[in-house]
Amino acid sequence: MLQSKYISGPALFFITAAVTLTLFFELWRFLFILALNEKAAGVPPGVLLKAFVIGLRFDFSITSYIVLPLFILSVIPFIDIQRNRFVRSFISYLFIVLTAAAFFLHLVDIEFTRAFYARLNDFLFYWGGAPLAVIPHLWNVLSAIVYTVLFVIVLAVFIRLVKLLLNKTVIDRPRSPFWINLAYLPLVLVIFGLGARGRLAEEPMRWGMAYFSQYDFANLAALNPVYTFTLDAFYNRREKVETEKLMAEINNDRAESTARELLGMPPNSEDNRLIRPVRFEPPNDNPPNVILIIMESFGATKIGALDNRFPYDLTPQFDSLAVHGTLFTNFYSCGERTFACLAAALYGSPPGYGKLIVKQVPGENHLQGLPSILKNYGYQTSCFVTTDPHFDNMHGFLMSNGVMKVYSMYDIGEDKALSWMGVPDHVMFDFAYKKLRQKNNRPFFATLLTASNHGPWLLPEVDFGRLPDSVEDAHKLNAFKYSDWALGRFVDQISNDTAFDNTLIVITADNGSPYKQKNDLEITHYQIPLLILSTDGDFKKVCDSARTASRLGSQLDILATVMGLLRLDYDNYSFGKDLFDTSYTGTDFAHFVERDLIGHIENCFFLINRLHGKESLYKLPDDSTDLSDSLRDMVEEHKRKSEAIFQTAYHNMKRPLR
């Protein structure tokens, strides 16, 4: 059958060659694990075996990118590889050269991972100030010889197999008519096109899909270093160049000392990050569970207990909950998108410019936050989302920074999804409630992300007191009211269940609800709630005694505030403060970023720092009268501080934790 001239020789060759190359990438994964066996210690064999299975997707993606253009060249009518010896030689040699380059990256990656505990990335270009300068430092003379021999052997075996496949599928077979080759073209395009993309869903494959377990080494092993290197060094290159250029333009050599001043730290320190050891006397021997609920677009402008600007009661549940806890009324998000909230609320890291922090290749982040800190204290750490967990690479970002399990619509049930935003909020809440009940023998930290209050604003048929369709923007207002209903229903469930005794509940939003936009950095887009509740009856009294509900804060402060309530020792790498700490010597501020605009709020003044334009300054609550011309000294002072946070946060991402 395979000798039939009606089977395309080029298609047969490249499909079998692709399978062979993918298996060789699996061989490199085996060599990677073997060489780094000390890091694999403690990882169950079954988990390591699954890394090979998960890694097939990444391996075949790289294979597809290599093979697909070569196949297209090989079937050009009348000069295809069956008829033209020169073209056959050129394409086969090019295939081998590309494969050799891929194998070399796998080789370098072994010691790179040993040194930096990250798969190969563009640090290869930056270390020591020159491209590839890091390579000589990875190997001594003996190891260089061993690795060279290994590389030559693996490549030689591969070349031999490729030549054998070429003979069997092209040279020694009956020549296929050119129209047969073209007829096979759509099939091969589909195979390698889907292989390169990695999945059928709307979002293409992300590196976060390799994070399938609680074992960091197994997750790293599932990745392909050619994938991580090309993604980091080339695909995202433009954003990195633009960011470096912007940082050079700001050129504030006092940025870090200014940031330290804002955070109440000594101006000089040997630490390479803004680290503040926090210790409690006495420490808490029975810390509570923590549930962090991040409500989609749950802005202050629609919340009755804050600043409702609509003639409707949209948040009866939230308003009733606020009576039983501490509601911070002067609180801000750090960005307009959920990824900025995740970085800020969980890790106290301000959003930056250029490549999203959630999409950075693992090993660049080095984030210390609530998931990683509490995981080290024995907490089960998890996150619940309503939609595709790989949107904006949330899954990979969270799993590589302390979250042990991410539950999504694929776990809850895709059949329950109403739109691309996934399942309704109350369905996600019900699923989270059942899952968290099963963990009452161990403390847990859970993050719950809602999404129903987002376009296309499709809602389930439940009774939450809908506004009539005749109301302007009824679909959006009803989505807001539904999300409030789902929140209240969930909090009521856990408040009346003894399995959730001693549980801290933190409710906030990813961003606000913009109202009648007046500026390019509309402040209402960042005004959000922070409500802290507890199933412990003493919590309200403790919070009331602090009298801090009107204190200026932002998502950057959530980490330190939660850790202060837990009273667990930790090292604070964040840009935030404990909102209940009245002895704090730093400055209360809010900081948010959108594109090349930085918002900075301090002492009731709101600065819009346009990095490529003129600044504006407002005295809150008035955000319509620009005072920047009359208060130039204050503008310059706030500008210096806003850029200090912006720059220091960016440079911290390039530095390892202590």
Secondary structure, DSSP 8 states (H G I E B T S, - for coil): -TT-TTS-HHHHHHHHHHHHHHHHHHHHHHHHHHHTHHHHTTS-HHHHHHHHHHHHHHHHHHHHHHHHHHHHHHTSTTSSTTT-HHHHHHHHHHHHHHHHHHHHHHHHHHHHHHHHSS-S-THHHHGGGSTTTTHHHH--HHHHHHHHHHHHHHHHHHHHHHHHHHIIIIITS----HHHHHHHHHHHHHHHHHHHH--SSSS---GGGG--SS-HHHHHHHS-HHHHHHIIIIITHHHHHHHHHHHHHH--TTHHHHHHHHTT--S--S-SS--EEE--SS--SS--EEEEEEETT--GGG-TTTT--SSS---HHHHHHHTTSEEEEEEE-S-SSHHHHHHHHHH-----SSS-GGGS-TTS-----HHHHHHHTT-EEEEEESS-TTGGGHHHHHHTTT--EEE-HHHH-GGG--BTTBS-HHHHHHHHHHHHHTTTTS-EEEEEE--SSSTT----S--S----TTSTTHHHHHHHHHHHHHHHHHHHHHHT-GGGSSEEEEEEESS----S--SSS-GGGTEEEEEEEESSTTHHHHHHHH--TT--EEGGGHHHHHHHHHT--EEE-SS---TT-TT--S---EEEEETTEEEEEETTEEEEEETTS--EEEETT--SS--TTT-HHHHHHHHHHHHHHHHHHHHHTTS---
